[in-house]
Amino acid sequence: MKKPEINILTYHSISEGDGPTCISPRVFREQLDILEACGYKAVSLLELNGWFERKGETSSRLVALTFDDGYADFATEAFPALRARGWSATVFLPVAKIGGVNDWDSLHLGASLLPLMTWDAAADLGRQGIELGSHAMNHARLTRLPYRMAREEIAGSKRSIESITGCRVTSFAAPYGSTTRKLREEIKNSYRLAVGTRLAQAQPDSDPYDLPRIEMFYFQNPRHWRDYLEGRSKIYFNFRKALRALRNISITNWLERTKDR
């Protein structure tokens, strides 16, 4: 028997900005329209926790929406579209960067620097039903930090978000999806669920502290997105999975070569 599966979707900025972390507001709304037309309801990661506890048993077709980095355009572009449908989502906040811009590493050289939401905006979203999760403190790759610093990035970010916004924080997304088994034990000490960057559907027996997600930048073509949701063709999805795996291997190899320089 085929195991039940669920889609956890990954977004970043809902804007006309450059690069793979940006999806235009028009495309985003179109993706939501197709979700709704296919009979899905979008929830936060926290709301999905029960699905894992019940081993995949549910009476409705759910997807979880997650937004990394806490971009300011979530409040102006994504949230109104979600609120109109009565849907929720999880926004992962890089604590030390809130109120600034996405300047965390050289990957943004040549791309648009985009504003992140303020703490007031984050707190307001939390009061309106959006789940606030942690994206660590400084958007640093945790596996490149001394262990003591990585542990504080994980636990300290949760304390800060809860203290500033008054919202309970139970979900975590490691920057770049970069963790180890030991770091996932630290995440487990502070959170109920955590997501990674592996491209796949989540299953009831998936590691709850490294859940796979679906990168929505790959589904800007409405035909590909509808075909995926309706299960008509896996060719495009499997092609993207293969490319993503090769990309991750290349990044891992590069990090290994440079870690001692």
JOWO-V712995 format. One record per run of one state. SS is the DSSP state (h for helix, s for strand, l for the rest). FROM is the first residue (numbers start at 0). TO is the last residue. Records with the same first field share a line. If there is no record, write none. Layout:
SS=FROM-TO + FROM-TO
This chain:
l=0-3 + 11-11 + 14-20 + 23-23 + 37-39 + 43-43 + 53-60 + 68-69 + 71-71 + 85-88 + 93-93 + 97-99 + 101-104 + 108-113 + 116-117 + 127-129 + 134-140 + 144-145 + 165-169 + 173-173 + 177-179 + 190-191 + 199-200 + 203-209 + 219-220 + 229-233 + 258-260
s=4-10 + 12-13 + 21-22 + 40-42 + 61-67 + 70-70 + 89-92 + 100-100 + 114-115 + 130-133 + 170-172 + 192-198 + 201-202 + 210-214
h=24-36 + 44-52 + 72-84 + 94-96 + 105-107 + 118-126 + 141-143 + 146-164 + 174-176 + 180-189 + 215-218 + 221-228 + 234-257
